[in-house]
Amino acid sequence: MMKNHFVITKNVKKFQMAVQRINHNRRGVERMALVTGEVGLGKTEAALHYGAHNGAIIIRMWEMMTGHWLLRELVREIGVEPAWRTEKLVDQLKEHLSPKPRTIILDEVDRFLKNQDSKKIAVLETLRDIHDVCHCPMVFVGEEWIDKKMKRLPRLYDRIVEIVRFEKFNISDVKFFVGELSEYRFNDDAIEEITQESGGRIRPIMNLINQAEDSARLNQLKAITARDLK
């Protein structure tokens, strides 16, 4: 059966190193990172894993999210009952984050950069204010084009000092991934087949590994070949 553990891939290592670099105590030095890449390359999973092991605040940016909604989510994530008035929410964040800044990871940020909606831009500017006032390291996670869109917001983009681009898995990546997750031996042709069929994306890779293992158990195989994946 496929092992149930998180695999530290090259993309994940790049993510972790970038977040570590923006976690510093130097006043006046920006603390923002941008994580970009196509859908299905494990950006959200990397963020969740980092948050679970490092006490980061992770906020999913909902399509209809307003600035007030965002502030309430942030306050709730720091373990405080959110106030109702917006200015009180800001006071709560300043009170709890300024003395002890925490990394804030914002997933699905591309939703706020599609069409330059003024209300959504205001939400992003609010995040910039929180970064500046509370000195919190901040990570924006989104699809592969968000760096180009964010350049249209120079006051925000100028604060980004780390850019991490998640890349598709190649054959060596898939071989490592399979070795970490499966107790079965996969022949080289099987690795090549998984790489091609998955398009280098994590979810299809995991599905193909799972299907191959089911076939191996059913047919009592010791090694899995490309033919067993058909």
N, C-alpha and C positions, 0 to 999 in steps of 0.2 A: 504494500500500500504506500502511496506517495506520502512522504514525510510532511508534517504540518509545521513548518518553521520558515521564518523569513530569510531569504537569501540576500547576502550583501553583494550585489552586483557592482560593476564598474560605475553605472549610473548612480547607484545609491552611495557609493564612496565619494563621488564628486559632490553630491548633495550634502552629505555630512561634513565634508571638509569646508565647503562654502559657508555653511551655517556656523561652523566653529570659528571661521575667520571674522564673521561679523559680530560674534559674541566677545566683545572686548570692552574695556573700561576707559577708553580714550575719549574724552569730551571733545566735541567738534569734529570727530571723524565719523562719517556716515556709517549706518548699520543696516543697509537694505540689500537684499539679494533677489534675483529674478530667476525662476526655474521654468524652463520652457521645453516643449517637445510635443510630438504628435500624440494623439490619443492612444492609450493602451501600452505605454512604455513604463508604467509603474510610478509615475510622479506622486499621485495621491498616496499610494502604499508607502513610499519612502517618507513622505511627510508624516503619516500616521505613526510609522515605526519610530521616527525621530521624536515625535511628540510624546509617545508612550514611555520612552526611556530617558527623556531629558526635561520633562516638565514644561514643554512648550504649549502655548495656547494655539489650538487649531480651529479656524473658522471657515466653514463652507460658505462661499458667497452665493446666495440664492438669487435667482433671476429678478425677483421683485424686492430685494432687500433695500431698505432705506437707511439713511445715516443713523436714525434713532434706533432702528432694529439692530444694526451692527453694534452700536454702543451697548445696548442691553445684552447682546450675546457676549461681548467682551467682558462686561462686568460679571455676568453669570459664570463665565469660565474661570474667573479668578476667585470664585467661591463666595461671592457677595450677592445679597438680594438686590436686584437692580432698582434704582429709584425710577420715578416716572418722568420727571422733567429732564430734558436733555442736558441742561447745565449741571444738574446734580449728578447725572451719569458721568460727565466729564470730570467732576470733582472726585467721584469714586475711583475712576481710573488713575487720576493723578495721585490720590492718597495711597493707593495700593501698589502702583507700578513704578512710580518715581523713586521710592526708596529701594526697591528691589525689582529692576526691570526683568521681564521675561520675554523670551522669543515668541513672536506672534507670526503664525503661518496662515496665509490666506489662500485657500484653494479655489479653483474655478474663477480666477480673476478676469479671465477673458470675457466673461459675461458682462463686465463693466466697461469694456473697451471696444465693443462692436461698432457702435454708431455715434460715439461722442455725445451721448445723452447728458445734458447738464446736471440732472439729478444724480446720475450714477458717477459722474466726474466729481461731484461734491462729496460723495462717499469716499472716493479715493483720496481726495484732498484732506478729508477728516483723518484718514489713516496717516497721512504725512504729518499732520499736527500731533497725533499721538506719538509717532516716532520722535519728533523734535522735542516735545515737552517731557515725555516720560523716558526718553532715551532707550526705547525698546528695540532690540534687533527685530527686523521685519522681513518676511519672505513672501514674495508673490509667486504663485504657481498657476500656470495656464498653458494654453496651446501654443504651437510653434510660432505664431505670428505676433504674440503679445509684446515682444520687445519693440517691434516696429510701431505698433499702436501707442505704446507708452512713451515713445519719443515725442509724441505730440503734447505730452504733459511735462515740460522741461523741469518744473520745480520738483516733480516727483522723480523723474528719470535721472536727474543729476545726483540724486542720493543713492542710486544703485551702484554698488561697488563690486558686486559679484554676479556673474551671469552663468548659469549652469544649463547646458543643453543636453537633454536626454536623447540618446541615440538608440536606433534599433539594434537588436541582438544579432551578432554575426555567428558563424559556426562555432568559434571557440567559446563565445559567451554561452551559447546553447549547451555545449558540451559541459561546461562548468555548472550551469543551472541544473541540468539533468543529473549530474553526479551528486549535487547537493540534495536533490529531492527524491531520487529513486534508488531503491535497493537492487534494481535490475541492471544488467549491463546492456548498454545500447551500442550497437555497432556503428561505425562511422557513417555508413549509408543511411542509418536511421536518424542520426544527428543531422545530416544534410537534408533529409526529407522534412524533419520538424522545422528546421530553419526556413526552408522554402515555403512550406505550407502555412506557417504561422505569420509570415511577413515580418519576422523579427519582433513580434509583440508578445507580451508576457501572458495574457489570458489564453490565447490560442496555444501557446507552448504548453501551458499547464494542462489544458484540455487534451492535447495530443499525448502527453506523458501519461495521463490518467487512462486514456483509451488503450494505449500500448500495454500498460500494466494489467488491465483487465484481460486483454488478449493473451498476455504471457501466463497469467494464472489459469485461464481456461484451457490453454493448450500445453501447460506445464513446460514452458520455455525457460531456458537458462540465459539466453541472450535475445535481444530484440533487434530485428532487421527492418529495413525500409518496407519490405513486403508485409510485415506484421502491422504496419500502420495504415495499410490500404483498407 
